[in-house]
Amino acid sequence: MSHKKILLVTFPVDLGNRTIESNLQRIFKDDMDFFRFAPQHASVIDKGKINPWKSTWFKLKSIIALRKAVRAAVKKDQFILFANVSPALFSYGIWKPNKTTITLDWTKTLFYYVYDKKIKKGSTFYLHKKILNTCSKIICSTDAVTENLRNTYGVENKRIFKAPVPFLAEDMDIPPRKTSDTPKVLFVAGDLKRKGGNVLLKNWKDKLEGKCTLSMVTNVPPVHLNGVQFLPGIKHGTPSHKEVFKTHDILVLPTYFDPGPQVICEAAAAGQAVITTKNALLSSEVIEDNTSGYICNTSRECIDRLSELLSNPTLIDAFKYKGYEYIHHKFSRKNIHDRYLEIINNEYHE
């Protein structure tokens, strides 16, 4: 085991990346030095107010700083962990392949995989393929990513490793509660349409009204339906955020595409049954299908399974307890910490 600190290079392009970035920094605060590669200002990404000229200038400065940080790590003979491909690409030629690891929760080509579209192999694809086949180790958080690396990017098995996504289950440790007489269903998403919130609303009157209540944590304009409440302005990690998870029984996320999402981890850790689609690529890592929740083929199937589950409070309670036990074991800070360091510090397997 190396005693030198590892250089962790993060790339905060959206909320999901920033959550992983924060979790990695907390898990490895004693093991890693940190560098934030930010080609755009992270504070304005979500607001959609990025000035392209300022962004280009900031990107150039950030690339220079990145290459300087990587060069310094190489001189100190440190291992380097890149969170995503881009920082590895922009510092290519400096890092040593046998001292470098990339961690991935998604790739661009997975969008095509989910939507059954032909993959567009432009210049970005071939650049990423070059980086992924040069780096000695790649840590994948889902089977979808590992299969994508093998089948689409041609990465050898000896370079591919599996580790839990950096989710801090202890932060959302809320033991399961007995299901309410009228079960309380939760939907959480910034992008209501892509995450399937529109499917929930469309089928509310015919399939769900009267069987449960529905809370939608989203900032989109509310739709006025009996039994449905919209909860805007709830920030992640705040007391109000945790209270929402504590007071609901089932999370349903009929998403059309999502490389994560960590909200299903949060729901399981907070003692909720979880229903989502196979298009949530993290779902098979978090949910034991038919044991702690349902992984559905389509968004519409999520509504059907939810409707069935609402008539069986005993099964809801069973899902809650199984999911809670499973995620707090698999996604414990120690398990994630030890697995990452095992991969990074050891020689890659043949």
C-alpha positions in Angstrom: 0.0 0.0 0.0 1.4 3.4 -1.0 1.8 6.0 1.7 1.9 8.9 -0.7 -1.2 10.9 -1.2 -3.1 10.5 -4.4 -4.0 13.4 -6.6 -7.8 13.5 -7.2 -8.8 15.7 -10.2 -12.5 16.5 -10.3 -14.7 18.0 -13.1 -17.8 19.7 -11.8 -20.0 20.2 -14.8 -23.4 19.5 -13.3 -25.1 18.8 -9.9 -24.5 15.1 -10.2 -20.7 15.6 -10.8 -20.6 18.1 -7.9 -22.2 15.6 -5.5 -19.7 12.9 -6.5 -16.9 15.4 -6.2 -17.9 16.4 -2.7 -18.4 12.8 -1.6 -15.0 11.8 -3.0 -13.3 14.6 -1.1 -15.0 13.7 2.1 -14.2 10.0 1.8 -10.6 10.5 0.9 -9.7 13.7 2.8 -6.7 11.9 4.5 -5.6 10.1 1.4 -5.8 12.5 -1.5 -4.8 16.0 -2.6 -7.5 17.7 -4.6 -7.6 19.7 -7.9 -10.7 21.0 -9.4 -10.7 21.2 -13.2 -13.5 23.6 -14.1 -13.7 24.6 -17.8 -16.9 26.5 -16.9 -17.8 28.4 -13.7 -19.6 25.7 -11.6 -21.6 28.4 -9.8 -23.5 29.5 -12.9 -23.8 26.2 -14.8 -27.3 25.4 -13.4 -28.5 29.0 -14.1 -27.7 28.7 -17.8 -26.0 32.1 -17.8 -22.5 31.2 -19.1 -20.7 33.9 -21.1 -19.0 31.9 -23.9 -16.1 34.4 -24.2 -15.4 34.3 -20.5 -15.9 30.5 -20.5 -13.3 30.0 -23.2 -10.8 32.2 -21.4 -11.5 30.4 -18.1 -11.1 27.1 -19.8 -7.7 27.9 -21.2 -6.5 29.1 -17.8 -7.9 26.0 -16.2 -6.1 23.7 -18.7 -2.8 25.4 -17.9 -3.4 25.0 -14.2 -4.5 21.4 -14.6 -1.3 20.5 -16.6 0.8 22.2 -13.9 -0.9 20.2 -11.1 -0.6 16.9 -12.9 3.1 17.6 -13.8 3.8 18.3 -10.1 2.1 15.0 -9.1 4.2 13.1 -11.6 7.4 14.6 -10.3 6.3 13.4 -6.8 5.5 9.9 -8.2 1.9 10.2 -7.0 -1.0 8.1 -8.3 -3.6 10.2 -10.1 -7.3 9.7 -10.0 -9.3 11.5 -12.7 -13.1 11.9 -12.1 -14.2 11.7 -15.7 -12.3 11.5 -19.0 -12.0 15.2 -19.8 -9.3 16.2 -17.3 -7.3 13.1 -18.4 -7.7 14.3 -22.0 -6.6 17.9 -21.3 -3.5 16.7 -19.4 -2.6 13.9 -21.8 1.1 13.4 -22.4 2.0 14.3 -18.8 0.5 11.6 -16.7 2.0 8.1 -16.6 -0.5 5.3 -17.6 0.6 2.9 -14.9 0.1 5.6 -12.2 -3.3 6.8 -13.5 -6.9 5.7 -12.8 -10.1 7.2 -14.3 -13.5 6.8 -12.4 -16.6 6.9 -14.5 -20.4 6.8 -13.8 -21.3 7.4 -17.4 -20.0 7.9 -21.0 -21.4 10.0 -23.8 -22.2 6.9 -25.9 -24.5 5.6 -23.2 -27.1 8.1 -24.3 -27.3 6.3 -27.6 -27.4 2.9 -25.9 -30.4 3.8 -23.8 -32.3 5.3 -26.7 -31.3 2.5 -29.2 -29.7 5.0 -31.5 -26.6 4.5 -33.7 -23.5 5.8 -31.9 -21.9 8.8 -33.6 -18.2 8.2 -33.7 -16.8 11.7 -34.2 -13.5 13.2 -33.1 -14.5 13.3 -29.4 -15.3 9.6 -29.4 -11.9 8.7 -30.8 -10.1 11.0 -28.4 -11.9 9.5 -25.5 -11.2 6.0 -26.8 -7.5 6.8 -26.9 -7.5 8.0 -23.3 -9.5 5.1 -22.0 -7.2 2.6 -23.7 -4.1 4.3 -22.5 -5.0 4.6 -18.8 -4.1 1.5 -16.9 -7.2 1.3 -14.7 -10.8 2.5 -15.0 -13.2 2.4 -12.1 -16.8 1.9 -13.1 -19.8 2.4 -10.8 -22.4 0.4 -12.9 -22.5 -2.7 -15.1 -23.8 -0.4 -17.9 -20.5 1.5 -17.9 -18.3 -1.6 -17.8 -20.2 -3.2 -20.7 -20.0 0.1 -22.7 -16.3 0.3 -22.2 -15.8 -3.2 -23.4 -18.2 -3.2 -26.4 -18.0 0.4 -27.6 -14.6 1.6 -26.6 -12.8 -1.7 -26.9 -11.2 -1.5 -23.4 -9.5 -4.7 -22.2 -11.0 -6.5 -19.2 -7.7 -6.1 -17.3 -8.2 -2.3 -17.3 -11.8 -2.4 -16.0 -12.6 -2.4 -12.3 -15.9 -2.1 -10.4 -16.5 0.0 -7.2 -19.6 1.4 -5.6 -20.6 4.9 -6.7 -19.3 7.4 -4.1 -22.5 7.8 -2.1 -22.4 8.5 1.6 -25.2 6.4 3.0 -24.4 7.6 6.5 -25.6 11.1 5.5 -29.1 9.9 4.9 -29.4 7.3 7.7 -33.1 7.3 8.4 -34.4 3.9 9.6 -37.6 2.6 7.9 -41.0 3.6 9.4 -44.3 1.7 9.2 -46.1 2.7 6.0 -48.8 5.3 6.4 -52.5 4.3 6.1 -52.5 6.4 2.9 -49.0 5.8 1.5 -46.9 8.9 0.7 -45.2 8.8 -2.6 -42.2 11.0 -3.5 -40.8 12.3 -6.8 -37.5 14.3 -6.8 -36.0 15.9 -9.9 -34.9 19.1 -11.4 -35.7 18.0 -14.9 -39.4 16.9 -14.5 -39.9 15.7 -18.0 -36.7 13.7 -18.5 -37.1 12.1 -15.1 -40.7 11.0 -15.9 -42.6 13.4 -13.7 -45.0 14.1 -16.6 -45.9 10.4 -16.7 -46.9 10.5 -13.0 -49.0 13.6 -13.6 -50.6 12.2 -16.7 -51.7 9.0 -15.0 -52.6 10.5 -11.6 -56.4 10.6 -12.0 -56.9 7.2 -13.6 -54.3 5.2 -11.8 -53.2 6.7 -8.5 -55.6 9.3 -7.1 -57.2 8.2 -3.8 -54.6 5.4 -3.3 -51.8 7.7 -2.1 -50.5 11.2 -1.9 -47.8 12.5 -4.1 -45.1 15.1 -3.3 -43.0 16.5 -6.2 -39.7 18.1 -5.2 -39.1 20.2 -8.3 -38.9 23.8 -9.2 -41.2 23.6 -12.3 -44.5 25.4 -12.2 -47.1 23.4 -10.2 -50.0 21.5 -11.6 -53.1 21.6 -9.5 -54.3 18.0 -8.9 -56.1 16.6 -5.9 -53.6 14.8 -3.6 -50.5 16.2 -5.3 -48.3 18.9 -3.8 -45.3 20.6 -5.3 -42.3 21.4 -3.1 -40.1 24.0 -4.7 -36.9 25.5 -3.3 -35.8 22.5 -1.2 -32.0 22.4 -1.3 -30.0 19.2 -1.1 -28.5 18.3 2.3 -30.7 20.8 4.2 -32.9 19.8 7.2 -36.0 20.3 4.9 -34.5 17.9 2.4 -34.0 15.2 4.9 -37.4 15.8 6.4 -39.0 15.1 3.0 -37.3 11.7 2.8 -38.2 10.9 6.4 -41.9 11.5 5.9 -42.5 9.5 2.7 -42.9 5.8 2.0 -42.1 5.3 -1.7 -39.8 7.0 -4.2 -40.9 6.7 -7.8 -38.7 7.9 -10.6 -39.9 6.9 -14.0 -36.8 8.3 -15.7 -36.2 8.1 -19.4 -32.4 8.4 -18.9 -30.1 9.0 -16.0 -26.5 7.8 -15.4 -27.2 7.9 -11.7 -29.3 9.1 -10.0 -28.2 9.5 -6.4 -31.7 10.2 -5.3 -32.5 6.5 -5.5 -29.6 5.9 -3.1 -30.9 8.6 -0.8 -34.4 7.1 -0.8 -33.2 3.6 0.0 -30.8 4.9 2.7 -33.8 6.8 4.2 -36.0 3.7 4.4 -38.1 4.1 1.4 -39.2 1.5 -1.2 -37.9 2.6 -4.6 -39.5 2.2 -8.1 -37.6 3.4 -11.2 -36.7 2.3 -14.7 -33.7 0.4 -16.1 -32.8 3.7 -17.7 -31.5 4.8 -14.3 -28.2 3.1 -14.9 -27.4 2.9 -11.1 -30.7 1.2 -10.3 -29.3 -2.4 -10.4 -26.6 -1.4 -8.0 -29.0 0.1 -5.5 -32.3 -1.9 -5.8 -32.7 -5.7 -5.5 -35.6 -6.1 -8.0 -38.7 -7.5 -6.4 -37.0 -7.4 -3.0 -36.4 -3.8 -2.1 -38.3 -2.2 -5.0 -38.9 -2.5 -8.7 -36.7 -1.8 -11.8 -39.1 -1.4 -14.7 -38.6 -1.5 -18.4 -40.6 1.6 -19.1 -41.8 4.7 -17.4 -45.4 3.6 -17.8 -44.6 0.3 -16.1 -43.4 2.3 -13.1 -47.0 3.6 -12.7 -48.5 0.1 -13.0 -46.1 -1.4 -10.4 -46.7 1.6 -8.1 -50.5 1.1 -8.4 -50.1 -2.5 -7.4 -47.7 -1.9 -4.6 -50.0 0.7 -3.0 -52.6 -2.0 -2.3 -50.0 -4.0 -0.3 -48.6 -2.0 2.7 -46.9 -5.2 4.1 -44.9 -5.5 0.9 -44.0 -1.8 1.0 -42.7 -2.3 4.6 -40.6 -5.3 3.5 -39.1 -3.4 0.6 -38.2 -0.6 3.0 -36.3 -2.8 5.4 -34.5 -4.8 2.7 -33.4 -1.7 0.8 -32.2 0.1 4.0 -30.1 -2.9 5.1 -28.7 -3.5 1.6 -27.6 0.1 0.9 -26.1 0.8 4.3 -23.9 -2.3 3.9 -22.9 -1.9 0.2 -22.4 1.9 0.3 -20.7 2.3 3.6 -17.9 4.9 3.7 -15.4 2.1 4.6 -16.4 -0.2 1.7 -16.1 2.6 -0.8 -12.8 3.9 0.7 -11.1 0.5 0.9 -12.3 -0.6 -2.6 -11.0 2.6 -4.3 -7.6 2.4 -2.6 -7.3 -1.3 -3.3 -7.8 -0.6 -7.1 -5.6 2.5 -7.3 -2.6 1.3 -5.3 -2.4 -2.3 -6.7 -1.1 -3.5 -10.0 -3.9 -4.0 -12.5 -4.9 -7.6 -13.1 -4.2 -9.8 -16.1 
